[in-house]
Amino acid sequence: MKLLALLLVCLAVSGCLVEVVTACRGHDQPCEGANGSQGNCCGGMHCQKNDPSWAQGRCYYNPGRK
């Protein structure tokens, strides 16, 4: 019974870690959000879409913005 409880705790913790790792997207990764906004890109990057009507864009650094 203790082994089952330990297994469930390990699964819950690993599920939380996966969620943290996928929380933001890195450079040149697909993103979702408004064009020019941070969306789900990591800090300092913006979701760039060639066509604002697209559902997804790419995460890029934008040195022109502060």
PDB file of N, CA, C and O in Angstrom:
ATOM      1  N   MET A   1       0.825  -1.188   0.000  1.00  0.00           N
ATOM      2  CA  MET A   1       0.000   0.000   0.000  1.00  0.00           C
ATOM      3  C   MET A   1       0.871   1.254   0.000  1.00  0.00           C
ATOM      4  O   MET A   1       0.564   2.232  -0.682  1.00  0.00           O
ATOM      5  N   LYS A   2       1.965   1.217   0.774  1.00  0.00           N
ATOM      6  CA  LYS A   2       2.863   2.369   0.802  1.00  0.00           C
ATOM      7  C   LYS A   2       3.506   2.576  -0.565  1.00  0.00           C
ATOM      8  O   LYS A   2       3.721   3.710  -0.994  1.00  0.00           O
ATOM      9  N   LEU A   3       3.811   1.479  -1.242  1.00  0.00           N
ATOM     10  CA  LEU A   3       4.419   1.563  -2.568  1.00  0.00           C
ATOM     11  C   LEU A   3       3.461   2.215  -3.564  1.00  0.00           C
ATOM     12  O   LEU A   3       3.879   3.021  -4.395  1.00  0.00           O
ATOM     13  N   LEU A   4       2.197   1.872  -3.480  1.00  0.00           N
ATOM     14  CA  LEU A   4       1.191   2.468  -4.353  1.00  0.00           C
ATOM     15  C   LEU A   4       1.063   3.964  -4.083  1.00  0.00           C
ATOM     16  O   LEU A   4       0.978   4.757  -5.021  1.00  0.00           O
ATOM     17  N   ALA A   5       1.048   4.351  -2.822  1.00  0.00           N
ATOM     18  CA  ALA A   5       0.959   5.763  -2.463  1.00  0.00           C
ATOM     19  C   ALA A   5       2.185   6.522  -2.968  1.00  0.00           C
ATOM     20  O   ALA A   5       2.055   7.632  -3.485  1.00  0.00           O
ATOM     21  N   LEU A   6       3.364   5.937  -2.824  1.00  0.00           N
ATOM     22  CA  LEU A   6       4.587   6.572  -3.304  1.00  0.00           C
ATOM     23  C   LEU A   6       4.562   6.721  -4.818  1.00  0.00           C
ATOM     24  O   LEU A   6       4.985   7.749  -5.347  1.00  0.00           O
ATOM     25  N   LEU A   7       4.075   5.716  -5.513  1.00  0.00           N
ATOM     26  CA  LEU A   7       3.973   5.770  -6.965  1.00  0.00           C
ATOM     27  C   LEU A   7       3.031   6.884  -7.406  1.00  0.00           C
ATOM     28  O   LEU A   7       3.334   7.610  -8.353  1.00  0.00           O
ATOM     29  N   LEU A   8       1.903   7.024  -6.736  1.00  0.00           N
ATOM     30  CA  LEU A   8       0.951   8.080  -7.072  1.00  0.00           C
ATOM     31  C   LEU A   8       1.533   9.467  -6.821  1.00  0.00           C
ATOM     32  O   LEU A   8       1.309  10.385  -7.610  1.00  0.00           O
ATOM     33  N   VAL A   9       2.271   9.623  -5.740  1.00  0.00           N
ATOM     34  CA  VAL A   9       2.912  10.908  -5.449  1.00  0.00           C
ATOM     35  C   VAL A   9       3.947  11.231  -6.523  1.00  0.00           C
ATOM     36  O   VAL A   9       4.020  12.367  -6.990  1.00  0.00           O
ATOM     37  N   CYS A  10       4.741  10.248  -6.913  1.00  0.00           N
ATOM     38  CA  CYS A  10       5.755  10.460  -7.956  1.00  0.00           C
ATOM     39  C   CYS A  10       5.114  10.853  -9.281  1.00  0.00           C
ATOM     40  O   CYS A  10       5.616  11.738  -9.974  1.00  0.00           O
ATOM     41  N   LEU A  11       4.019  10.208  -9.635  1.00  0.00           N
ATOM     42  CA  LEU A  11       3.318  10.553 -10.867  1.00  0.00           C
ATOM     43  C   LEU A  11       2.762  11.972 -10.814  1.00  0.00           C
ATOM     44  O   LEU A  11       2.827  12.699 -11.806  1.00  0.00           O
ATOM     45  N   ALA A  12       2.220  12.368  -9.678  1.00  0.00           N
ATOM     46  CA  ALA A  12       1.678  13.716  -9.533  1.00  0.00           C
ATOM     47  C   ALA A  12       2.779  14.763  -9.657  1.00  0.00           C
ATOM     48  O   ALA A  12       2.594  15.782 -10.322  1.00  0.00           O
ATOM     49  N   VAL A  13       3.918  14.520  -9.023  1.00  0.00           N
ATOM     50  CA  VAL A  13       5.037  15.468  -9.081  1.00  0.00           C
ATOM     51  C   VAL A  13       5.579  15.556 -10.499  1.00  0.00           C
ATOM     52  O   VAL A  13       5.850  16.654 -10.985  1.00  0.00           O
ATOM     53  N   SER A  14       5.744  14.423 -11.172  1.00  0.00           N
ATOM     54  CA  SER A  14       6.269  14.451 -12.538  1.00  0.00           C
ATOM     55  C   SER A  14       5.296  15.156 -13.474  1.00  0.00           C
ATOM     56  O   SER A  14       5.725  15.836 -14.407  1.00  0.00           O
ATOM     57  N   GLY A  15       4.002  15.008 -13.246  1.00  0.00           N
ATOM     58  CA  GLY A  15       3.014  15.723 -14.046  1.00  0.00           C
ATOM     59  C   GLY A  15       3.117  17.220 -13.863  1.00  0.00           C
ATOM     60  O   GLY A  15       2.959  17.972 -14.824  1.00  0.00           O
ATOM     61  N   CYS A  16       3.378  17.665 -12.648  1.00  0.00           N
ATOM     62  CA  CYS A  16       3.556  19.094 -12.385  1.00  0.00           C
ATOM     63  C   CYS A  16       4.821  19.616 -13.054  1.00  0.00           C
ATOM     64  O   CYS A  16       4.821  20.724 -13.591  1.00  0.00           O
ATOM     65  N   LEU A  17       5.884  18.844 -13.029  1.00  0.00           N
ATOM     66  CA  LEU A  17       7.135  19.269 -13.654  1.00  0.00           C
ATOM     67  C   LEU A  17       6.985  19.393 -15.160  1.00  0.00           C
ATOM     68  O   LEU A  17       7.531  20.322 -15.757  1.00  0.00           O
ATOM     69  N   VAL A  18       6.266  18.490 -15.779  1.00  0.00           N
ATOM     70  CA  VAL A  18       6.045  18.571 -17.221  1.00  0.00           C
ATOM     71  C   VAL A  18       5.274  19.838 -17.546  1.00  0.00           C
ATOM     72  O   VAL A  18       5.559  20.492 -18.549  1.00  0.00           O
ATOM     73  N   GLU A  19       4.316  20.189 -16.726  1.00  0.00           N
ATOM     74  CA  GLU A  19       3.529  21.395 -16.946  1.00  0.00           C
ATOM     75  C   GLU A  19       4.401  22.638 -16.836  1.00  0.00           C
ATOM     76  O   GLU A  19       4.227  23.574 -17.616  1.00  0.00           O
ATOM     77  N   VAL A  20       5.330  22.672 -15.897  1.00  0.00           N
ATOM     78  CA  VAL A  20       6.231  23.816 -15.730  1.00  0.00           C
ATOM     79  C   VAL A  20       7.159  23.931 -16.925  1.00  0.00           C
ATOM     80  O   VAL A  20       7.401  25.034 -17.415  1.00  0.00           O
ATOM     81  N   VAL A  21       7.679  22.820 -17.397  1.00  0.00           N
ATOM     82  CA  VAL A  21       8.619  22.841 -18.518  1.00  0.00           C
ATOM     83  C   VAL A  21       7.945  23.344 -19.783  1.00  0.00           C
ATOM     84  O   VAL A  21       8.577  24.051 -20.568  1.00  0.00           O
ATOM     85  N   THR A  22       6.699  23.007 -20.003  1.00  0.00           N
ATOM     86  CA  THR A  22       6.012  23.410 -21.219  1.00  0.00           C
ATOM     87  C   THR A  22       5.245  24.720 -21.055  1.00  0.00           C
ATOM     88  O   THR A  22       4.469  25.090 -21.936  1.00  0.00           O
ATOM     89  N   ALA A  23       5.444  25.416 -19.961  1.00  0.00           N
ATOM     90  CA  ALA A  23       4.682  26.629 -19.700  1.00  0.00           C
ATOM     91  C   ALA A  23       4.986  27.735 -20.700  1.00  0.00           C
ATOM     92  O   ALA A  23       4.073  28.466 -21.083  1.00  0.00           O
ATOM     93  N   CYS A  24       6.228  27.887 -21.134  1.00  0.00           N
ATOM     94  CA  CYS A  24       6.554  28.920 -22.112  1.00  0.00           C
ATOM     95  C   CYS A  24       7.392  28.323 -23.234  1.00  0.00           C
ATOM     96  O   CYS A  24       8.058  27.302 -23.063  1.00  0.00           O
ATOM     97  N   ARG A  25       7.341  28.980 -24.377  1.00  0.00           N
ATOM     98  CA  ARG A  25       8.031  28.489 -25.560  1.00  0.00           C
ATOM     99  C   ARG A  25       9.294  29.309 -25.801  1.00  0.00           C
ATOM    100  O   ARG A  25       9.313  30.514 -25.552  1.00  0.00           O
ATOM    101  N   GLY A  26      10.347  28.655 -26.286  1.00  0.00           N
ATOM    102  CA  GLY A  26      11.633  29.295 -26.537  1.00  0.00           C
ATOM    103  C   GLY A  26      11.722  29.917 -27.921  1.00  0.00           C
ATOM    104  O   GLY A  26      10.750  29.936 -28.677  1.00  0.00           O
ATOM    105  N   HIS A  27      12.910  30.425 -28.236  1.00  0.00           N
ATOM    106  CA  HIS A  27      13.161  31.116 -29.504  1.00  0.00           C
ATOM    107  C   HIS A  27      12.832  30.224 -30.706  1.00  0.00           C
ATOM    108  O   HIS A  27      13.230  29.060 -30.757  1.00  0.00           O
ATOM    109  N   ASP A  28      12.111  30.781 -31.657  1.00  0.00           N
ATOM    110  CA  ASP A  28      11.727  30.131 -32.913  1.00  0.00           C
ATOM    111  C   ASP A  28      10.841  28.902 -32.695  1.00  0.00           C
ATOM    112  O   ASP A  28      10.813  27.995 -33.527  1.00  0.00           O
ATOM    113  N   GLN A  29      10.121  28.879 -31.576  1.00  0.00           N
ATOM    114  CA  GLN A  29       9.168  27.802 -31.303  1.00  0.00           C
ATOM    115  C   GLN A  29       7.757  28.310 -31.611  1.00  0.00           C
ATOM    116  O   GLN A  29       7.517  29.516 -31.540  1.00  0.00           O
ATOM    117  N   PRO A  30       6.821  27.423 -31.949  1.00  0.00           N
ATOM    118  CA  PRO A  30       5.451  27.865 -32.208  1.00  0.00           C
ATOM    119  C   PRO A  30       4.817  28.481 -30.961  1.00  0.00           C
ATOM    120  O   PRO A  30       5.043  28.014 -29.844  1.00  0.00           O
ATOM    121  N   CYS A  31       4.031  29.523 -31.160  1.00  0.00           N
ATOM    122  CA  CYS A  31       3.385  30.197 -30.027  1.00  0.00           C
ATOM    123  C   CYS A  31       1.931  30.471 -30.358  1.00  0.00           C
ATOM    124  O   CYS A  31       1.513  30.426 -31.515  1.00  0.00           O
ATOM    125  N   GLU A  32       1.178  30.753 -29.318  1.00  0.00           N
ATOM    126  CA  GLU A  32      -0.212  31.163 -29.453  1.00  0.00           C
ATOM    127  C   GLU A  32      -0.393  32.441 -28.657  1.00  0.00           C
ATOM    128  O   GLU A  32       0.122  32.568 -27.546  1.00  0.00           O
ATOM    129  N   GLY A  33      -1.117  33.374 -29.220  1.00  0.00           N
ATOM    130  CA  GLY A  33      -1.350  34.660 -28.579  1.00  0.00           C
ATOM    131  C   GLY A  33      -1.496  35.725 -29.646  1.00  0.00           C
ATOM    132  O   GLY A  33      -1.289  35.456 -30.829  1.00  0.00           O
ATOM    133  N   ALA A  34      -1.848  36.922 -29.239  1.00  0.00           N
ATOM    134  CA  ALA A  34      -2.010  38.017 -30.191  1.00  0.00           C
ATOM    135  C   ALA A  34      -0.668  38.366 -30.826  1.00  0.00           C
ATOM    136  O   ALA A  34       0.379  38.243 -30.189  1.00  0.00           O
ATOM    137  N   ASN A  35      -0.705  38.802 -32.084  1.00  0.00           N
ATOM    138  CA  ASN A  35       0.506  39.191 -32.795  1.00  0.00           C
ATOM    139  C   ASN A  35       1.216  40.323 -32.050  1.00  0.00           C
ATOM    140  O   ASN A  35       0.607  41.355 -31.768  1.00  0.00           O
ATOM    141  N   GLY A  36       2.481  40.139 -31.736  1.00  0.00           N
ATOM    142  CA  GLY A  36       3.262  41.152 -31.029  1.00  0.00           C
ATOM    143  C   GLY A  36       3.201  41.041 -29.514  1.00  0.00           C
ATOM    144  O   GLY A  36       3.975  41.697 -28.817  1.00  0.00           O
ATOM    145  N   SER A  37       2.285  40.214 -28.989  1.00  0.00           N
ATOM    146  CA  SER A  37       2.203  40.038 -27.537  1.00  0.00           C
ATOM    147  C   SER A  37       3.186  38.960 -27.103  1.00  0.00           C
ATOM    148  O   SER A  37       3.776  38.275 -27.939  1.00  0.00           O
ATOM    149  N   GLN A  38       3.359  38.813 -25.797  1.00  0.00           N
ATOM    150  CA  GLN A  38       4.232  37.750 -25.310  1.00  0.00           C
ATOM    151  C   GLN A  38       3.586  36.390 -25.551  1.00  0.00           C
ATOM    152  O   GLN A  38       4.294  35.406 -25.762  1.00  0.00           O
ATOM    153  N   GLY A  39       2.270  36.317 -25.525  1.00  0.00           N
ATOM    154  CA  GLY A  39       1.582  35.038 -25.727  1.00  0.00           C
ATOM    155  C   GLY A  39       2.117  33.998 -24.763  1.00  0.00           C
ATOM    156  O   GLY A  39       2.236  34.267 -23.567  1.00  0.00           O
ATOM    157  N   ASN A  40       2.440  32.821 -25.261  1.00  0.00           N
ATOM    158  CA  ASN A  40       3.016  31.788 -24.402  1.00  0.00           C
ATOM    159  C   ASN A  40       4.515  31.641 -24.642  1.00  0.00           C
ATOM    160  O   ASN A  40       5.086  30.579 -24.395  1.00  0.00           O
ATOM    161  N   CYS A  41       5.160  32.723 -25.132  1.00  0.00           N
ATOM    162  CA  CYS A  41       6.618  32.747 -25.302  1.00  0.00           C
ATOM    163  C   CYS A  41       7.278  33.068 -23.964  1.00  0.00           C
ATOM    164  O   CYS A  41       6.678  33.722 -23.111  1.00  0.00           O
ATOM    165  N   CYS A  42       8.504  32.610 -23.787  1.00  0.00           N
ATOM    166  CA  CYS A  42       9.252  32.917 -22.570  1.00  0.00           C
ATOM    167  C   CYS A  42       9.558  34.410 -22.510  1.00  0.00           C
ATOM    168  O   CYS A  42       9.472  35.105 -23.522  1.00  0.00           O
ATOM    169  N   GLY A  43       9.914  34.900 -21.331  1.00  0.00           N
ATOM    170  CA  GLY A  43      10.157  36.312 -21.096  1.00  0.00           C
ATOM    171  C   GLY A  43      11.108  36.946 -22.092  1.00  0.00           C
ATOM    172  O   GLY A  43      12.124  36.352 -22.452  1.00  0.00           O
ATOM    173  N   GLY A  44      10.785  38.149 -22.539  1.00  0.00           N
ATOM    174  CA  GLY A  44      11.629  38.881 -23.474  1.00  0.00           C
ATOM    175  C   GLY A  44      11.341  38.567 -24.929  1.00  0.00           C
ATOM    176  O   GLY A  44      11.910  39.203 -25.816  1.00  0.00           O
ATOM    177  N   MET A  45      10.474  37.605 -25.196  1.00  0.00           N
ATOM    178  CA  MET A  45      10.147  37.261 -26.578  1.00  0.00           C
ATOM    179  C   MET A  45       8.691  37.589 -26.863  1.00  0.00           C
ATOM    180  O   MET A  45       7.868  37.699 -25.954  1.00  0.00           O
ATOM    181  N   HIS A  46       8.395  37.741 -28.143  1.00  0.00           N
ATOM    182  CA  HIS A  46       7.045  38.078 -28.578  1.00  0.00           C
ATOM    183  C   HIS A  46       6.588  37.085 -29.627  1.00  0.00           C
ATOM    184  O   HIS A  46       7.396  36.536 -30.376  1.00  0.00           O
ATOM    185  N   CYS A  47       5.289  36.862 -29.673  1.00  0.00           N
ATOM    186  CA  CYS A  47       4.690  35.962 -30.656  1.00  0.00           C
ATOM    187  C   CYS A  47       4.507  36.746 -31.953  1.00  0.00           C
ATOM    188  O   CYS A  47       3.694  37.668 -32.014  1.00  0.00           O
ATOM    189  N   GLN A  48       5.255  36.382 -32.982  1.00  0.00           N
ATOM    190  CA  GLN A  48       5.204  37.093 -34.257  1.00  0.00           C
ATOM    191  C   GLN A  48       4.464  36.248 -35.280  1.00  0.00           C
ATOM    192  O   GLN A  48       4.773  35.073 -35.477  1.00  0.00           O
ATOM    193  N   LYS A  49       3.479  36.866 -35.931  1.00  0.00           N
ATOM    194  CA  LYS A  49       2.698  36.178 -36.964  1.00  0.00           C
ATOM    195  C   LYS A  49       2.813  36.972 -38.259  1.00  0.00           C
ATOM    196  O   LYS A  49       2.635  38.190 -38.259  1.00  0.00           O
ATOM    197  N   ASN A  50       3.107  36.296 -39.354  1.00  0.00           N
ATOM    198  CA  ASN A  50       3.144  36.978 -40.647  1.00  0.00           C
ATOM    199  C   ASN A  50       1.751  37.421 -41.061  1.00  0.00           C
ATOM    200  O   ASN A  50       1.598  38.414 -41.772  1.00  0.00           O
ATOM    201  N   ASP A  51       0.746  36.696 -40.624  1.00  0.00           N
ATOM    202  CA  ASP A  51      -0.647  37.046 -40.867  1.00  0.00           C
ATOM    203  C   ASP A  51      -1.351  37.014 -39.511  1.00  0.00           C
ATOM    204  O   ASP A  51      -1.491  35.941 -38.922  1.00  0.00           O
ATOM    205  N   PRO A  52      -1.800  38.174 -38.998  1.00  0.00           N
ATOM    206  CA  PRO A  52      -2.409  38.210 -37.661  1.00  0.00           C
ATOM    207  C   PRO A  52      -3.616  37.289 -37.487  1.00  0.00           C
ATOM    208  O   PRO A  52      -3.992  36.992 -36.353  1.00  0.00           O
ATOM    209  N   SER A  53      -4.232  36.831 -38.577  1.00  0.00           N
ATOM    210  CA  SER A  53      -5.390  35.940 -38.452  1.00  0.00           C
ATOM    211  C   SER A  53      -4.978  34.499 -38.153  1.00  0.00           C
ATOM    212  O   SER A  53      -5.829  33.676 -37.815  1.00  0.00           O
ATOM    213  N   TRP A  54      -3.698  34.184 -38.271  1.00  0.00           N
ATOM    214  CA  TRP A  54      -3.229  32.824 -37.996  1.00  0.00           C
ATOM    215  C   TRP A  54      -3.377  32.498 -36.515  1.00  0.00           C
ATOM    216  O   TRP A  54      -3.251  33.377 -35.662  1.00  0.00           O
ATOM    217  N   ALA A  55      -3.644  31.237 -36.215  1.00  0.00           N
ATOM    218  CA  ALA A  55      -3.773  30.804 -34.820  1.00  0.00           C
ATOM    219  C   ALA A  55      -2.413  30.742 -34.141  1.00  0.00           C
ATOM    220  O   ALA A  55      -2.307  31.023 -32.947  1.00  0.00           O
ATOM    221  N   GLN A  56      -1.365  30.377 -34.888  1.00  0.00           N
ATOM    222  CA  GLN A  56      -0.028  30.245 -34.306  1.00  0.00           C
ATOM    223  C   GLN A  56       0.970  31.149 -35.012  1.00  0.00           C
ATOM    224  O   GLN A  56       0.832  31.468 -36.193  1.00  0.00           O
ATOM    225  N   GLY A  57       1.981  31.552 -34.246  1.00  0.00           N
ATOM    226  CA  GLY A  57       3.095  32.311 -34.785  1.00  0.00           C
ATOM    227  C   GLY A  57       4.385  31.677 -34.307  1.00  0.00           C
ATOM    228  O   GLY A  57       4.411  30.491 -33.980  1.00  0.00           O
ATOM    229  N   ARG A  58       5.469  32.463 -34.263  1.00  0.00           N
ATOM    230  CA  ARG A  58       6.760  31.980 -33.783  1.00  0.00           C
ATOM    231  C   ARG A  58       7.278  32.958 -32.740  1.00  0.00           C
ATOM    232  O   ARG A  58       7.037  34.162 -32.830  1.00  0.00           O
ATOM    233  N   CYS A  59       7.996  32.427 -31.741  1.00  0.00           N
ATOM    234  CA  CYS A  59       8.567  33.255 -30.676  1.00  0.00           C
ATOM    235  C   CYS A  59       9.892  33.847 -31.146  1.00  0.00           C
ATOM    236  O   CYS A  59      10.799  33.122 -31.557  1.00  0.00           O
ATOM    237  N   TYR A  60       9.992  35.171 -31.081  1.00  0.00           N
ATOM    238  CA  TYR A  60      11.224  35.858 -31.459  1.00  0.00           C
ATOM    239  C   TYR A  60      11.506  36.981 -30.473  1.00  0.00           C
ATOM    240  O   TYR A  60      10.595  37.553 -29.875  1.00  0.00           O
ATOM    241  N   TYR A  61      12.793  37.282 -30.318  1.00  0.00           N
ATOM    242  CA  TYR A  61      13.185  38.465 -29.566  1.00  0.00           C
ATOM    243  C   TYR A  61      12.927  39.666 -30.447  1.00  0.00           C
ATOM    244  O   TYR A  61      13.133  39.605 -31.659  1.00  0.00           O
ATOM    245  N   ASN A  62      12.482  40.743 -29.860  1.00  0.00           N
ATOM    246  CA  ASN A  62      12.225  41.963 -30.613  1.00  0.00           C
ATOM    247  C   ASN A  62      13.057  43.072 -29.991  1.00  0.00           C
ATOM    248  O   ASN A  62      12.600  43.724 -29.051  1.00  0.00           O
ATOM    249  N   PRO A  63      14.285  43.308 -30.497  1.00  0.00           N
ATOM    250  CA  PRO A  63      15.159  44.299 -29.874  1.00  0.00           C
ATOM    251  C   PRO A  63      14.637  45.727 -29.967  1.00  0.00           C
ATOM    252  O   PRO A  63      15.120  46.604 -29.251  1.00  0.00           O
ATOM    253  N   GLY A  64      13.659  45.977 -30.834  1.00  0.00           N
ATOM    254  CA  GLY A  64      13.123  47.325 -30.957  1.00  0.00           C
ATOM    255  C   GLY A  64      12.208  47.717 -29.811  1.00  0.00           C
ATOM    256  O   GLY A  64      11.934  48.903 -29.627  1.00  0.00           O
ATOM    257  N   ARG A  65      11.731  46.758 -29.040  1.00  0.00           N
ATOM    258  CA  ARG A  65      10.836  47.055 -27.914  1.00  0.00           C
ATOM    259  C   ARG A  65      11.600  46.969 -26.613  1.00  0.00           C
ATOM    260  O   ARG A  65      12.530  46.173 -26.482  1.00  0.00           O
ATOM    261  N   LYS A  66      11.216  47.781 -25.658  1.00  0.00           N
ATOM    262  CA  LYS A  66      11.841  47.741 -24.331  1.00  0.00           C
ATOM    263  C   LYS A  66      10.802  47.349 -23.319  1.00  0.00           C
ATOM    264  O   LYS A  66      11.104  47.252 -22.129  1.00  0.00           O
TER     265      LYS A  66
END
